[in-house]
Amino acid sequence: KMDAFSIEETVYVSVALKMTKSAREKEDANRPRHFFAVVNALDANGELVSSSKEEYLFSLSQDKEEQKKQFLRASFTDYDIASIECTLSLADSSQGENALPSGKNEIKLKGKVSRH
C-alpha cells in the first residue's frame, strides 16, 4: 500500500512493506531480502519532477507488531507534484553484496498526492 500526501512545501511518500502469507511459510522466510525502490514524482502532465532511488533491506520479524512497521519512505519538495510512481524490484541474490535489480519480481505502484 502506498500513500502520498502534501503538507506545506513537502510531498511525503510512504509504502507499507508486508510479506504475504505464502512467502512467510517458505523455508527461507527469515532471510533478509534486498530490494531497490525508484520513486518518481510527476506533475499534472505526467512529466518527471523529481526522483529517488534507494536500496532497502526487508527482513521478516518474528514480532507481530514489528512486522506492521516496515515502511519505505521518501519525501520531495513540492513543485506542483500531482502523482507518485514507485517501482520495487527484488535484488538478484546471486550477486551477493553487489546485488542489482533483477528485472524480475517487480511491483509498480501509482497514486495521486492528497493535499492537506
C-alpha positions in Angstrom: 0.0 0.0 0.0 1.3 3.4 -0.9 0.3 6.8 0.5 1.4 10.2 -0.8 0.4 13.5 0.8 1.5 17.1 0.7 1.9 19.3 3.8 3.1 22.8 3.1 6.1 22.6 0.7 6.8 18.9 1.0 5.3 15.7 -0.5 5.7 12.6 1.7 5.5 9.1 0.3 5.1 6.0 2.4 4.9 2.4 1.2 4.0 -0.3 3.7 6.0 -3.4 3.2 4.4 -6.7 4.1 5.3 -10.3 3.3 2.4 -12.5 2.0 1.3 -15.5 4.0 2.7 -17.9 1.4 6.1 -16.2 1.5 6.2 -16.3 5.3 5.6 -20.0 5.1 8.7 -20.7 2.9 11.8 -22.3 4.4 13.9 -19.2 3.9 11.3 -16.7 5.0 13.5 -15.2 7.7 16.3 -14.5 5.2 16.7 -10.7 4.7 15.9 -9.6 1.2 17.5 -6.7 -0.7 15.3 -4.7 -3.0 15.5 -1.5 -4.9 12.9 1.3 -4.9 12.6 4.0 -7.5 10.1 6.7 -6.5 9.2 9.2 -9.2 7.3 12.4 -8.5 5.2 13.6 -11.5 3.4 16.8 -12.4 -0.2 17.0 -13.7 1.0 16.3 -17.2 2.8 13.2 -16.2 6.3 14.8 -16.5 9.0 13.8 -14.1 9.6 16.4 -11.5 11.9 14.5 -9.1 13.2 11.0 -8.5 14.6 9.0 -5.6 16.5 5.7 -5.9 17.3 3.7 -2.8 18.3 0.2 -1.8 16.4 -1.4 1.1 16.7 -4.5 3.3 13.4 -6.2 4.2 13.5 -8.8 6.9 10.6 -10.8 8.4 10.5 -10.1 12.1 9.1 -12.7 14.5 7.5 -9.8 16.4 3.9 -9.3 15.0 4.0 -5.6 16.0 7.4 -5.1 14.3 6.0 -6.7 11.1 3.5 -3.9 10.8 6.1 -1.1 11.0 8.2 -1.8 7.9 7.9 1.1 5.6 9.8 2.7 2.7 9.7 6.5 3.0 10.6 9.3 0.6 10.0 13.0 0.5 10.2 15.6 -2.2 10.0 19.4 -2.3 6.5 20.1 -3.7 7.0 21.6 -7.2 3.3 21.0 -8.2 3.7 17.3 -7.8 0.4 15.6 -8.7 1.2 11.9 -8.5 3.8 9.4 -7.5 5.0 6.2 -9.2 7.0 3.7 -7.2 8.8 0.6 -8.6 10.0 -2.0 -6.2 12.4 -4.6 -7.6 13.8 -7.6 -5.8 17.6 -7.8 -6.0 19.4 -10.6 -7.8 20.7 -12.5 -4.8 23.3 -14.3 -6.9 25.3 -11.0 -7.0 25.9 -11.0 -3.2 26.7 -7.6 -1.8 26.9 -6.1 -5.3 23.3 -7.0 -6.0 21.5 -5.2 -8.8 17.8 -5.1 -9.6 16.9 -8.5 -11.2 14.2 -7.2 -13.6 12.0 -10.0 -12.2 9.6 -9.7 -9.2 8.9 -6.1 -9.9 6.0 -4.3 -8.3 4.7 -0.9 -9.7 2.6 1.3 -7.6 0.9 4.6 -8.6 -1.1 7.1 -6.7 -2.3 10.7 -6.6 -0.9 13.1 -4.0 -3.5 14.2 -1.4 -3.4 17.8 -0.2 -3.7 18.7 3.5 
